[in-house]
Amino acid sequence: MIYLGIDIGKRHHEAGLINESGNPIGKTIRFVNSIKGSEKLLTFLNQHQVTPENCACGMEAKGHYWLSLFSFLHQLGYKVTSFNPMQSDALRNFYIRKTKTDIKDAYLIAQVIRIDSPEATPSRRPPST
């Protein structure tokens, strides 16, 4: 299983992959909060042979900035879990050096998904008329 952690930001997101042992897979990727950015993330996932079948994704639910990326990944069939930033902060406090960068946060979010194995966040679709 591969775990994708995405640090959500207003203008940019940072994504990082880890394996079942918690070791990083390659470098993280920074992408803009747009359709082009989502396509850049998909290219990154394809380069690492990441598919909906072998990956669990996690992201912090910060404001409304996570919603479009969540929908994009969910529509592609990825198991995506959004969670309160306080959950990743709790894991960050476990470490002695509590450094906070977008890159470290992306890996930390992936670790939360790896360790906790939370349920996927359901997609909310409007009722059909």
N, C-alpha and C positions, 0 to 999 in steps of 0.2 A: 504494500500500500504506500502511496505517496501522499504527502500532506502539503496543501497549499495554504499559506498564510498571507493575508492581504491587509496591509496597514492602510486604512482609508484616510484620505486627506481632502481638503476642499478642492484643490486644483490637480493634485497628483496622488496616485496610489503607488505603493511599493509592494511587490509580491515576491515571496521566497518559497522554495520547495525544500522539504526534508524527507528522508526515508524513514522506514519503520524503526530504525535505531535512533532517530533524532538528529542524524547528521545532515548538514546542508547538501543539496544537490545543485552544483553550479553556483552562479552568482544570482543575486536578486535582480529584478527588473523594475524600473520606474516608468510609469505610463500615465498619461493625462486622463482626466475624468471626462471621457467623451467616447463616441463610437469608435473613432480611430484608436484610442487608447485601449479599448476592449479588444479590438482586432489585434493590436500589438501583443496583448496578454495571450490571446489564443495562439498566435504564432509561437510565442515563448513556450506555451504548454506543448504544442505539437513538436517543437524541437527536442523536448525532453520525453517524448512518447507518453505524455500524460493524457489519459482518457477519463471519461466519466466512470468507467468501470474500475480504474485503479487509483482513484484520487478522492480524497475528502478535502473540502475547502472550508476555510474559516475566515471571517472578517468581523471587525468590530462595527456595531451599529452606531455610527457617529452622525448625529443629525439626520439629514436626508441624503447625504453624499454617497452612501453605500447602496441605495435602492436600485439605481440603473445597472450597476455592475452585478448585483445580486440577481436581478431579473435576467440579464444576459447569460450568466453562467447556469442559472436554473433552466432556462429554455434550451440550453445545450445538453441538459441531462446530468449536470454535476450535482453531487450532494453538497449543498452549501449550508453552513451554519453561521448565523449572525448572533453575536452575543454582546452583552454589556461590557464596555471597556474596563469596568471594575474587575471582571474575571481575569483578564490578562494582567492587570496591575497586581493582583494577588500573586500570580506566578512570578512576576518581575521582582516582587518583594522577597521572594524566596532566595534569590541570588544575592551574593555579597555585593557585587558591583552593580548598582542599579542604574546603569547607563540607559539612556533613551534616545535612540535614533530610529529613523524610518526603517533602515535595514534590519536592525536588531528586533524591532517590533514585528516585522513581517515574519521572521523566524520564530519569535516568541508566540505569535498567534498560531502558527503551524504547530508548535509544541502543545498549546492548549488543546487543539483538535486531536493530536496524537494521544495525549495522556488521558483526556476526558472522554473521548469518543461520543460527543453529544449527538442528539438526534438532529436531522436536517431541519432547517427552518422551513415551514410550509410556505408555498407561494400563495399570495392572496390575489385571487382573480375576482373581478367584479361579476355579480350575477348576470347570467344571460337574459336578454329581453326578447 
